Every structure is written in C-alpha cells, then in structure tokens.
Amino acid sequence: MFGSNILETAIGLIFVYLAFSLVCSGVREWIAVVLNSRTRTLKKGIVNLLKDKKLAANIFDHHLVQVKSIAGGGGNGPAPKSIPPNVFAEALLDNLLKAEQEGQNDVEKSAMIDEMKASIAKIENYHVRDTLNDILESVGKDKVGLVAKLEKARQDIEKWFDAGMEHVSVWYKRQTHKIILGLAVVFCILFNVDTIMITRALSVNSALRESLTTVAMETAKQPVNSVSPDSLKQGKELQAQIQQLGLPIGWAKTAEGSLDPRGVPDNPWDWLYKVLGLAMSILAVSMGAPFWFDILKKLIDLRSKVKGQETAPAPALASPPSPSAS
C-alpha cells in the first residue's frame, strides 16, 4: 500500500506539470502563429544558408514552393513553414539554370550546366559558391549520363539543405525553450504552482490523491499535442479539473492562524520553501508536455503492477515436514 501511495503522489504531481506545460506550449504556439515565427525562421535559415537575400527570395517565390505552401495551408502568399529538401533543390537549380530542363537534348543540357556554373560564379559568398561548385564538379560536358549527373547534383543539394536546416531546427528549439521557460515563470507564480505545497497535500489526503490519479489515468488514454494552439485549450481544461478536485493551486487571502497553504508566507522560512517550491515547478513545467506525458504513462503502468502485487493473496506457508518415525 505504501508503494502505491508514493506512486499516486508522483502521478498527481506530474499531472499538474503536464497541465501547465500544455498551457505554456499553447501560448507559445499562439505567439508563433501571430508572429508567423516559423516562416520567419525558415526564411532566415535559408538566407544564412545561401548568404544571398535575392536568391533566397527567388526560392520562396518559386512556383513549387508556393504550391507546397498552399497545399500545407499556407495560403496564397509566400509563407511556407517548411520546405522539403527535394523542393528546395528543384527551386535552387531552376533559379541557377533560368530555364526548363524537360524536353532538351544532351547538347542543350550541357550548355545549361555551363549556365549553372556561370550563375554560381556570381554568388558573392565564397562558402556557398564553393559548396555548389563541389556539387557540380562531377557534372561535365560529355553527352553520356547528364541526366544521372543532374540527379546526383539534386541529391547533393538536398543533403546540404538538410544539414543547414538541422542547425536552424536546433536554434528554433532553443528559442522555443527559452520562451516556454519564461511562460512557466509567469504561470507558476500567477497560479502558485508550488511543488512542495502540492506534494504535501497529496501525501496526506488519500481521497484527493486517488481522485487526481483517476483523472490522470483518463488523460493518459488520450493523445496530447503540444505543437498546436489547441494545447492551450486542453491545458486549461486539465487545470480546471485540478482546481475542482481541491488541489491547493492559486493564491488565497488567509486570516492569521489559517491552515490554508495557499496564503502568502509570513516568515522567512515559509518564503524560502515557497521560492524553492515555485522554482522546482518552473523548471519542471519548462521541460515540456511530451516529456511529462511519457513519464505519466510509465508511472500509471507501474502503479497498475504495484497495485496488482499489493492485492494478490499472500502465498500459503508450507507446513514443516513431519519428523520421521524412528
């Protein structure tokens, strides 16, 4: 029984972290939509990759990129949130070639390769120029296998684009984490999400602990999406359920001698515990909803196993063997 109580306390605490992580993620996604930050980051990443604003703008205006944007819900403007590597390679080659490749013979394609190299030579940034020249190094003027060589060039450009976008993705994730950390500070303080206070309440109140565990188990059966503005709605719903169950969340005006833990601390030691409890919650919430959702499901599975062991009948003790007759 003691083991399941500890697990239920942990499940309840993690459920609180999950709820507020979803709220922070939802607000972050809402900000991203309003500021169009994904498209802005993508544009910045391609400009940094090409070191050429005009060429980057031409790629965003390319009809393949625009079709991909419309198909993905980006609208009629040049506002894709992502560009597949093969689409980027086609758009870049088209901008360098300035001509259609379909329906041309090998001699014409060879002339197009010369045109491509001349376009690359005009790129000011030496790193991009050398990279593209390396990609086209195997594309010669011979008539044999030009189609295959152009395909090889496309594949190399795709790999180069993937590597560049990986750096952009890492940078975007870091920026996102900083924003979520800031939101966690705001919401944890605003709603008085104190890890120490919550843990104490769950450890001494079995009814509250069991009720919160039941809600957490139901939540674990449904998928959560932390990269959608809908996560804000889901997080607010979970937060409302937490408050309805009576978990000490939020601030309260308390009279002197009141036992309500939600009151403002009135001595240095209580303030120390309050700051420590809030700091623990802020760091936990900033770790994100996917992390806590995975932990929640694992703890629920573990609780089921522990409960099964606790309720299983104890094995009967074997009777001592009868003494042998002498």
C-alpha positions as MATLAB code, in Angstrom:
seq = 'MFGSNILETAIGLIFVYLAFSLVCSGVREWIAVVLNSRTRTLKKGIVNLLKDKKLAANIFDHHLVQVKSIAGGGGNGPAPKSIPPNVFAEALLDNLLKAEQEGQNDVEKSAMIDEMKASIAKIENYHVRDTLNDILESVGKDKVGLVAKLEKARQDIEKWFDAGMEHVSVWYKRQTHKIILGLAVVFCILFNVDTIMITRALSVNSALRESLTTVAMETAKQPVNSVSPDSLKQGKELQAQIQQLGLPIGWAKTAEGSLDPRGVPDNPWDWLYKVLGLAMSILAVSMGAPFWFDILKKLIDLRSKVKGQETAPAPALASPPSPSAS';
ca = [
       0.000    0.000    0.000;
       2.851    2.382    0.844;
       4.389    1.917   -2.610;
       1.169    2.748   -4.439;
       0.682    5.870   -2.290;
       4.074    7.172   -3.347;
       3.300    6.429   -6.986;
      -0.079    8.152   -6.774;
       1.545   11.220   -5.255;
       4.081   11.272   -8.096;
       1.325   10.757  -10.681;
      -0.676   13.649   -9.273;
       2.336   15.958   -9.265;
       3.327   15.024  -12.802;
      -0.264   15.533  -13.925;
      -0.045   19.113  -12.663;
       3.232   19.593  -14.548;
       1.589   18.226  -17.697;
      -1.400   20.561  -17.434;
       0.701   23.705  -17.073;
       3.193   22.531  -19.703;
       0.295   22.312  -22.145;
      -0.830   25.813  -21.198;
       2.681   27.185  -21.815;
       3.002   25.287  -25.098;
      -0.384   26.533  -26.253;
       0.509   30.146  -25.552;
       3.840   29.637  -27.303;
       2.085   28.228  -30.383;
      -0.388   31.107  -30.354;
       2.530   33.558  -30.309;
       4.183   31.627  -33.154;
       1.013   31.887  -35.260;
       0.519   35.595  -34.572;
       4.153   36.471  -35.294;
       4.479   33.906  -38.111;
       7.732   32.889  -36.458;
       8.155   29.547  -38.222;
       8.106   31.158  -41.662;
      10.385   33.949  -40.452;
      12.826   31.409  -39.047;
      12.745   29.388  -42.268;
      13.475   32.488  -44.343;
      16.298   33.499  -42.032;
      17.741   29.997  -42.184;
      17.731   29.927  -45.997;
      19.273   33.405  -46.194;
      22.019   32.287  -43.809;
      22.490   29.114  -45.828;
      22.766   30.861  -49.198;
      24.242   34.129  -47.932;
      22.239   35.758  -50.714;
      18.941   37.524  -49.934;
      17.932   37.861  -53.583;
      18.471   34.167  -54.327;
      16.623   33.219  -51.115;
      13.689   35.452  -52.105;
      13.618   33.850  -55.559;
      13.395   30.407  -53.979;
      10.460   31.496  -51.797;
       8.743   32.901  -54.892;
       9.306   29.703  -56.864;
       6.091   28.060  -58.039;
       6.991   24.701  -56.429;
       7.455   26.347  -53.031;
       4.205   28.262  -53.452;
       2.270   25.119  -54.389;
       3.712   23.350  -51.331;
       2.685   26.313  -49.168;
      -0.902   26.294  -50.445;
      -1.168   22.506  -50.072;
       0.050   22.797  -46.491;
      -2.451   25.513  -45.613;
      -0.003   28.360  -46.016;
      -2.369   30.434  -48.124;
      -1.653   32.210  -51.384;
       1.370   34.149  -50.188;
       4.988   33.060  -49.893;
       4.582   31.791  -46.346;
       5.602   28.132  -46.100;
       6.524   26.920  -42.637;
       8.814   24.274  -44.104;
      10.298   23.341  -47.469;
      11.022   19.717  -48.371;
      14.643   19.154  -49.459;
      13.635   17.967  -52.944;
      11.517   21.114  -53.486;
      14.412   23.337  -52.347;
      16.818   21.539  -54.703;
      14.451   21.953  -57.654;
      13.864   25.630  -56.865;
      17.578   26.334  -56.458;
      18.525   24.544  -59.692;
      15.745   26.308  -61.580;
      16.994   29.675  -60.330;
      20.541   28.821  -61.363;
      19.560   27.399  -64.732;
      16.930   30.041  -65.551;
      15.407   27.552  -67.995;
      13.326   24.415  -68.144;
      15.223   21.122  -68.268;
      12.464   18.933  -69.715;
      12.476   18.100  -73.444;
      16.071   19.206  -74.151;
      18.788   17.118  -75.729;
      22.184   16.359  -74.206;
      23.929   19.236  -76.006;
      21.377   21.715  -74.687;
      21.655   20.250  -71.189;
      25.433   20.587  -71.371;
      25.006   24.259  -72.227;
      22.633   24.586  -69.278;
      25.271   23.167  -66.970;
      27.672   25.862  -68.186;
      24.963   28.417  -67.480;
      24.509   26.963  -63.992;
      28.226   27.258  -63.292;
      28.203   30.856  -64.556;
      25.314   31.642  -62.195;
      27.158   30.037  -59.287;
      30.247   32.114  -60.075;
      28.190   35.272  -59.483;
      27.305   34.257  -55.901;
      29.254   36.555  -53.588;
      29.575   34.246  -50.593;
      32.588   32.008  -51.163;
      31.294   29.222  -48.906;
      28.048   28.833  -50.853;
      29.884   29.246  -54.172;
      32.433   26.554  -53.321;
      29.743   24.221  -51.989;
      27.695   24.428  -55.177;
      30.790   24.085  -57.352;
      31.723   20.938  -55.460;
      28.228   19.607  -56.057;
      28.545   20.242  -59.816;
      32.123   19.071  -60.102;
      31.012   15.702  -61.470;
      28.631   17.287  -63.975;
      30.772   17.565  -67.126;
      30.117   18.440  -70.740;
      30.128   14.870  -72.029;
      26.852   13.679  -73.501;
      26.786   10.439  -71.541;
      24.829   10.304  -68.314;
      23.999   14.005  -67.988;
      20.545   13.210  -66.630;
      22.068   10.956  -63.969;
      24.636   13.625  -63.079;
      21.956   16.262  -62.701;
      20.044   13.892  -60.450;
      23.224   13.397  -58.391;
      23.526   17.191  -58.113;
      19.951   17.378  -56.841;
      20.617   14.712  -54.225;
      23.758   16.504  -53.006;
      21.872   19.797  -52.755;
      19.173   18.050  -50.714;
      21.803   16.728  -48.272;
      23.367   20.178  -47.997;
      19.947   21.727  -47.345;
      19.112   19.078  -44.722;
      22.356   19.793  -42.867;
      21.689   23.543  -42.905;
      18.095   23.175  -41.755;
      19.193   20.914  -38.909;
      21.102   23.864  -37.439;
      18.026   26.079  -37.925;
      15.869   23.490  -36.167;
      18.228   23.308  -33.191;
      18.281   27.102  -32.931;
      14.460   27.283  -33.152;
      14.053   24.653  -30.421;
      16.391   26.608  -28.137;
      14.425   29.793  -28.714;
      11.172   27.937  -28.103;
      12.500   26.508  -24.830;
      13.518   29.990  -23.656;
      10.015   31.302  -24.361;
       8.367   28.345  -22.612;
      10.679   28.849  -19.618;
       9.583   32.478  -19.424;
       5.932   31.456  -19.665;
       6.489   28.828  -16.977;
       7.794   31.550  -14.657;
       4.683   33.650  -15.289;
       2.088   30.894  -14.927;
       3.684   29.074  -11.996;
       3.893   32.289   -9.983;
       0.483   33.528  -11.134;
      -1.246   30.270  -10.166;
       1.012   29.499   -7.200;
       2.106   26.123   -8.584;
       4.263   25.131   -5.631;
       5.768   21.628   -5.887;
       6.385   21.367   -2.144;
       2.848   22.505   -1.272;
       1.268   20.141   -3.811;
       3.357   17.176   -2.667;
       2.380   17.753    0.958;
      -1.305   17.963    0.078;
      -1.229   14.757   -1.952;
       0.756   12.811    0.622;
      -1.728   13.446    3.458;
      -5.045   13.445    1.561;
      -5.823    9.975    0.210;
      -9.159   10.999   -1.335;
      -7.547   13.878   -3.240;
      -4.678   11.642   -4.295;
      -6.979    8.922   -5.645;
      -9.254   11.401   -7.427;
      -6.352   13.111   -9.149;
      -4.858    9.738  -10.117;
      -8.172    8.723  -11.700;
      -8.276   11.915  -13.787;
      -4.619   11.433  -14.758;
      -5.329    7.873  -15.901;
      -8.172    9.064  -18.123;
      -5.974   11.806  -19.559;
      -3.186    9.328  -20.347;
      -5.589    7.445  -22.639;
      -5.887   10.471  -24.943;
      -3.091   11.884  -27.117;
      -1.710   15.311  -26.346;
      -0.429   17.753  -28.948;
       2.000   20.338  -27.642;
       2.697   21.925  -31.049;
      -0.798   23.234  -31.667;
      -2.726   26.234  -30.300;
      -5.322   23.645  -29.203;
      -2.908   22.571  -26.459;
      -3.838   25.774  -24.625;
      -7.479   24.671  -24.513;
      -6.508   21.178  -23.384;
      -4.199   22.535  -20.690;
      -6.861   24.908  -19.370;
      -9.348   22.037  -19.165;
      -6.915   19.936  -17.145;
      -6.137   22.916  -14.934;
      -9.856   23.428  -14.256;
     -10.206   19.759  -13.276;
      -7.266   20.099  -10.888;
      -8.847   23.084   -9.156;
     -12.262   21.400   -8.965;
     -10.702   18.472   -7.118;
      -9.447   20.869   -4.452;
      -5.704   20.646   -5.043;
      -4.033   23.681   -3.452;
      -3.341   25.734   -6.572;
      -3.548   29.526   -6.682;
      -3.272   32.221   -4.057;
      -5.721   32.860   -1.222;
      -6.207   35.546    1.374;
      -5.874   33.827    4.717;
      -6.530   35.021    8.220;
      -3.881   34.732   10.907;
      -3.578   31.139   12.048;
      -5.283   29.755    8.947;
      -4.140   26.321    7.749;
      -4.753   27.108    4.065;
      -1.333   26.555    2.399;
      -2.211   28.924   -0.455;
      -1.694   32.010    1.676;
       1.219   34.401    1.253;
       4.131   33.348    3.521;
       4.577   35.456    6.636;
       8.052   34.420    7.764;
      11.481   33.871    6.156;
      11.369   30.065    6.364;
       7.986   29.865    4.661;
       9.223   32.225    1.970;
      12.257   30.004    1.426;
      10.038   26.953    0.968;
       7.713   28.931   -1.310;
      10.523   30.144   -3.569;
      12.044   26.660   -3.692;
       8.667   25.055   -4.486;
       7.932   27.552   -7.260;
      11.420   27.162   -8.727;
      11.017   23.389   -8.850;
       7.693   23.773  -10.652;
       9.080   26.298  -13.135;
      11.943   24.018  -14.126;
       9.611   21.026  -14.368;
       6.966   22.777  -16.480;
       9.648   24.115  -18.853;
      10.632   20.539  -19.750;
       7.542   20.309  -21.937;
       4.309   18.353  -22.189;
       5.647   15.413  -24.286;
       8.232   14.627  -21.608;
       5.715   14.588  -18.754;
       3.101   12.736  -20.794;
       5.557    9.884  -21.396;
       6.544    9.802  -17.705;
       2.881    9.861  -16.672;
       2.036    6.809  -18.801;
       5.017    4.881  -17.440;
       4.105    5.643  -13.827;
       0.481    4.648  -14.432;
       1.645    1.304  -15.842;
       3.970    0.852  -12.872;
       1.137    1.692  -10.445;
      -1.058   -0.989  -12.035;
       1.659   -3.569  -11.458;
       2.258   -2.446   -7.857;
      -1.490   -2.462   -7.144;
      -1.715   -5.971   -8.524;
       1.097   -7.160   -6.269;
      -0.435   -5.492   -3.220;
      -3.866   -7.043   -3.769;
      -2.605  -10.515   -4.704;
      -3.147  -13.113   -1.936;
      -0.061  -13.975    0.038;
       1.322  -17.430   -0.705;
       0.480  -20.061    1.894;
       3.328  -21.055    4.187;
       4.498  -24.575    3.698;
       3.902  -26.904    6.651;
       7.060  -28.137    8.292;
       7.845  -31.738    7.421;
       6.713  -34.352    9.924;
       9.531  -35.967   11.873;
      10.413  -39.385   10.601;
       9.421  -42.274   12.741;
      12.393  -43.720   14.451;
];
